[in-house]
Amino acid sequence: MTPPVIETRALAIGHGRQPLGRDIAFSLAAGEVLCLLGPNGSGKTTFFRTLLGLLPVLAGEVRVCGEAVAGWSRAAFARQVGYVPQAHAGVFPFTVAEVVLMGRLARIGRFSAPSRQDRDIAADCLDMLGILPLHDRVYTAISGGERQLVLIARALAQQPALLVMDEPTASLDFGNQIRVLDHIGRLRGQGMAVLMSTHQPEHALRVADRIALFNAGQVIADGPPAAMITPARLASLYGVSESAVSASLSPLLSPERNVLP
């Protein structure tokens, strides 16, 4: 059997020696999109940063493509896993094209120059997201929403097996949200695994094969979208009334007004 693209075994996460969550077990297969839903402060970003090796594992292990990643180099990890953070302002005046080309570094080596193929891959990623005309613009001079699209293009240029996206649509306007969600659907068709967090259940319903509900550093439920996006589950997760959730969800779930594919 093909191993999961990523899985955790008895994983404990937190900051310093203080655990936030323990015994986290989940897995994600190639060509699968899993959306993480949870309130602010629930530990989603800490979970992601631990999976990415940006925070140390407090206990247990993370495995990518069947192998424990504890001893991997950053370059080896970057060839398998791409990351789109919530936001990144930037400091140096790199062009948009140069930022996206940085996604190729794990493939070309630290002291090698990008090839024509590398530049074509970077341009294709910009084009897929509709921002190719920005390629010569200075990254720090474009809007926050445009920078977010550039970060997604940079991660795609890595050509990873797994793409981890921390609220990738949070700073985007409606049109760009739809473009990103549609592109996530295409990545599934290409066999890429996608793990993303969002605060918008309608986005999870649109693209997810599975939804995981996350709170207090734990995956408290994991299953198909229809089973996870219910008034009772979301009311419990976010600490609001079930009637309020029902009113918010009804436009999404009503057959007469269904906005989902």
C-alpha positions in Angstrom: 0.0 0.0 0.0 1.1 3.6 -0.7 1.9 5.3 2.6 0.1 8.6 3.5 1.8 11.7 2.2 1.8 12.9 5.8 0.8 11.3 9.1 1.4 11.9 12.8 1.8 9.3 15.5 1.1 10.2 19.2 2.1 13.8 18.3 2.5 16.4 21.1 2.7 20.1 20.2 3.3 23.3 22.1 5.8 26.0 22.9 8.9 25.3 24.9 8.2 22.4 27.2 4.5 23.4 27.7 2.3 21.0 25.6 -0.8 22.5 23.9 -2.0 19.2 22.5 -1.1 15.5 22.9 -1.6 12.2 21.1 -2.6 13.8 17.8 -3.0 11.2 15.1 -4.1 12.0 11.6 -3.1 11.2 8.0 -3.5 12.6 4.6 -3.3 10.8 1.3 -2.1 11.9 -2.2 -4.9 13.7 -4.1 -6.8 14.6 -0.9 -7.7 18.0 0.5 -8.2 18.3 4.3 -9.5 21.5 5.8 -8.9 22.3 9.4 -11.6 24.4 11.2 -11.2 25.8 14.7 -11.5 29.0 16.7 -8.8 31.5 17.2 -6.2 30.3 19.7 -7.1 26.7 19.3 -3.5 25.8 18.2 -4.0 25.4 14.4 -0.9 27.4 13.5 1.1 25.7 16.3 0.1 22.4 14.8 1.1 23.5 11.3 4.4 24.9 12.4 5.2 21.6 14.2 4.4 19.6 11.1 6.7 21.8 9.2 9.6 21.5 11.6 9.4 25.2 12.6 8.6 24.2 16.1 10.1 21.1 17.8 8.0 18.0 18.3 7.4 17.5 22.0 6.5 13.8 21.7 5.6 11.3 19.0 6.6 11.8 15.3 5.7 13.3 12.0 6.1 11.1 8.9 6.1 12.2 5.3 5.8 9.7 2.4 6.3 6.9 4.9 9.5 8.2 6.5 10.1 10.0 9.8 11.2 13.5 9.1 13.1 14.1 12.4 16.5 13.7 10.7 15.7 15.3 7.3 17.6 18.3 6.0 15.6 21.4 5.3 16.3 21.0 1.6 15.0 17.4 1.6 11.9 18.5 3.5 11.3 21.3 1.1 11.3 19.0 -1.9 8.3 17.2 -0.4 6.4 19.9 1.5 5.4 23.5 0.5 4.0 26.1 2.9 1.8 29.1 2.5 1.8 31.2 5.7 -1.1 33.6 6.7 0.9 36.7 5.7 4.4 37.8 4.9 5.3 41.5 4.4 8.9 41.0 3.2 11.9 43.2 3.8 14.1 43.1 0.8 13.1 44.6 -2.6 13.0 41.3 -4.6 10.8 41.2 -7.6 7.7 39.0 -7.7 9.4 36.7 -10.1 12.5 36.4 -7.8 10.3 35.5 -4.8 8.5 32.7 -6.8 11.9 31.4 -8.1 12.9 31.0 -4.4 10.5 28.0 -4.4 12.9 26.3 -6.8 15.9 26.5 -4.4 15.3 23.0 -2.9 15.4 21.6 -6.5 18.4 23.4 -7.9 20.8 23.6 -5.0 22.2 26.5 -3.0 25.0 27.5 -5.4 23.3 26.8 -8.7 21.6 29.3 -11.0 18.0 28.8 -12.0 17.6 27.2 -15.4 15.2 28.1 -18.1 13.0 25.3 -17.0 13.0 26.7 -13.4 12.0 30.2 -14.7 9.3 28.7 -16.9 7.9 26.8 -13.9 7.8 30.0 -11.8 6.1 31.9 -14.7 3.5 29.1 -15.1 2.7 29.3 -11.4 2.2 33.1 -11.6 0.1 32.6 -14.7 -2.1 29.9 -13.0 -3.0 32.4 -10.3 -3.6 35.3 -12.7 -0.7 37.4 -11.5 1.9 37.0 -14.3 1.7 40.7 -15.1 3.2 41.4 -11.6 6.4 39.5 -12.3 8.6 42.6 -12.5 6.9 44.4 -9.6 8.7 44.8 -6.3 7.2 42.3 -3.9 7.1 44.8 -1.0 5.3 47.3 -3.1 2.3 45.2 -4.0 -0.9 44.8 -2.0 -1.3 42.3 0.8 -3.7 40.2 -1.2 -1.3 40.2 -4.2 1.5 39.1 -1.9 -0.6 36.2 -0.6 -1.0 35.0 -4.2 2.7 35.3 -4.8 3.3 33.1 -1.7 1.0 30.5 -3.1 2.8 30.6 -6.4 6.2 30.3 -4.6 4.9 27.1 -2.8 3.6 25.6 -6.0 6.9 26.3 -7.7 8.5 23.8 -5.2 6.3 21.1 -6.8 5.8 19.4 -3.4 3.9 16.3 -2.6 2.1 18.2 0.2 1.0 21.8 0.3 0.3 23.2 3.8 -1.8 26.4 3.7 -2.5 28.5 6.8 -5.7 30.5 6.0 -4.6 31.1 2.4 -7.7 33.2 1.5 -7.8 35.4 4.6 -6.5 38.5 2.9 -8.0 38.0 -0.6 -11.0 39.6 -2.2 -13.9 37.5 -3.3 -12.7 36.9 -6.8 -9.2 35.8 -5.7 -10.7 33.6 -3.0 -12.6 31.7 -5.7 -9.5 31.5 -7.9 -7.5 30.0 -5.1 -10.2 27.5 -4.1 -10.6 26.4 -7.7 -6.9 26.0 -8.0 -6.8 23.8 -4.9 -9.4 21.6 -6.6 -7.1 21.3 -9.6 -4.1 20.4 -7.4 -6.2 17.5 -6.0 -6.6 16.3 -9.6 -2.9 16.4 -10.1 -2.3 14.1 -7.1 -1.1 16.7 -4.6 -2.2 16.5 -1.0 -3.4 19.8 0.5 -3.8 20.6 4.2 -5.3 24.0 4.8 -7.0 25.9 7.6 -9.8 28.3 7.2 -12.4 30.2 9.3 -15.0 30.0 6.5 -17.0 26.7 6.5 -18.2 27.5 3.0 -14.7 27.3 1.7 -14.1 24.0 3.4 -17.4 22.7 1.9 -16.3 23.8 -1.5 -12.9 22.1 -1.7 -12.5 19.6 1.1 -12.6 15.8 0.8 -12.4 15.7 4.7 -12.8 18.3 7.4 -11.1 18.1 10.8 -12.4 20.1 13.7 -9.6 21.4 15.9 -9.7 22.8 19.4 -7.4 23.0 22.4 -4.6 21.4 20.4 -6.6 18.4 19.5 -8.4 17.0 16.4 -11.8 16.5 18.0 -13.5 15.1 14.9 -12.5 14.2 11.4 -14.7 13.1 8.6 -16.6 14.0 5.3 -17.8 17.6 5.0 -21.5 16.8 5.3 -20.9 15.1 8.6 -18.6 17.8 10.0 -20.4 21.0 8.9 -23.5 20.7 11.0 -25.1 23.3 13.3 -24.5 21.1 16.4 -20.8 20.5 15.7 -20.0 24.1 14.7 -22.0 25.6 17.7 -19.9 23.4 20.0 -16.6 24.2 18.3 -17.1 28.0 18.2 -19.1 28.4 21.4 -22.1 30.0 19.8 -25.8 29.1 19.6 -27.0 26.3 17.3 -29.7 28.6 16.0 -27.2 31.2 14.9 -25.1 28.6 13.1 -28.2 27.3 11.4 -29.1 30.7 10.2 -25.6 31.2 8.8 -25.5 27.8 7.1 -28.9 27.7 5.6 -28.0 29.7 2.4 -25.2 27.1 1.8 -27.2 24.0 2.5 -30.6 24.9 1.1 -31.3 23.2 -2.3 -33.0 26.4 -3.5 -30.0 28.6 -2.7 -27.1 26.2 -2.8 -23.9 28.1 -3.7 -21.7 25.0 -3.6 -20.6 23.0 -6.7 
